[in-house]
Amino acid sequence: MPSSRRFLFRTALCAAALVAAWIAAPGAASAADYPARPITLIVPFPPGGGSDAHMRVLADLASKHLGQPIVIENKGGAAGTLGPATMAATAKPDGYTISQMPATLYRLPFIQRTSFDPKKDFTYIIQLTGYAFGVAVKADAPWKTWKEFLDYAKANPGKVSYSSSGSGGSLHVTMEQIAKQQGIQWVHVPYKGGGEQNAALLGGHTTAAAASTGTFGPLVDAGELRLLVVWTPERLKRFPDVPTLREEGIDMVTTSPYGIGGPKGMDPAVVKTLHDAFRKAMQDPVHDELIAKLSFIDDYLDSEAYEKFAMQLIDHEKAVVEELGLAKK
């Protein structure tokens, strides 16, 4: 090959190498330097509920370990799935948009058509905790016990209404499981979150609220609401006089675990950075105090265990939906 042609060939090779390096460098640098700017954490419920309170405190604690602020974006709707669904459809898998992942994500695709597939469209970063659920009525309601409430609902088909944070959510499904087992016909009224549920119950628009204890706990403490039953395996330390469903003869436990996830295809190094920061936040005494106040359950899983658990829960929820006759046609 003539020297001039060899020179041009070598020049072309060098140029190609430089272009390849330039293309690869931003991705490599972003993973190595992550995070280099604020992170958005989607909370798929409106402000004012237990989820919002928990995620705000956790985000503030985790941001100290990441060296960048975590900005909360409330995006309620579709029983807590609108936020993560929007993230999966529009966000880049760069770790700068993540979302709380409620258990409804595993169930809703079997009830109605959705834009997401929980087995394919998310990166599972860390499982955090589980809700402590229960049923509350106004403090001046005539029912002092869960049994009295059920007896009234049985004797008055269609007259009792209860709220939840959305159709297809754990609250809705559990209440329908109870209704099927007890032979009850009651009316489900879905809302976007706990704040709206409290307002509806206090305003007399619903008979009862099925919600997390973090949502209606302060109103129970203030004497405005009466907590009739909890859905946890054991009684809650915060409400020691309130029985569990099992104590009331209904062999059922619902705690609804949730975590944090991102769009599919995230860099494992970025996932680890986020996992480690949120894990450290979970171990902070401030977080322990909040969890106790909300009566939430510590249900930590690392990234690998969280994804494995999610895959198993998806199959379980499919079976539950089919049993209740809620499966999409």
Secondary structure by P-SEA (a helix, b strand, c coil): ccaaaaaaaaaaaaaaaaaaaaaaaaaaaaaaacccbbbbbbcccccccaaaaaaaaaaaaaaaaacbbbbbbbbbcccccaaaaaaaacccccccbbbbcccccccccccccccccccccbbbccccbbbbcccccccccccccaaaaaaaaaaccccbbbbccccccaaaaaaaaaaaaabbbbbbbbcccaaaaaaaaaaccccccccccccaaaaaaaccbbbcccccccccccccccccccccccccccbbbbbbbccccccaaaaaaaaaaaaaaaacaaaaaaaaaaccccccccaaaaaaaaaaaaaaaaaaaaaaccccc
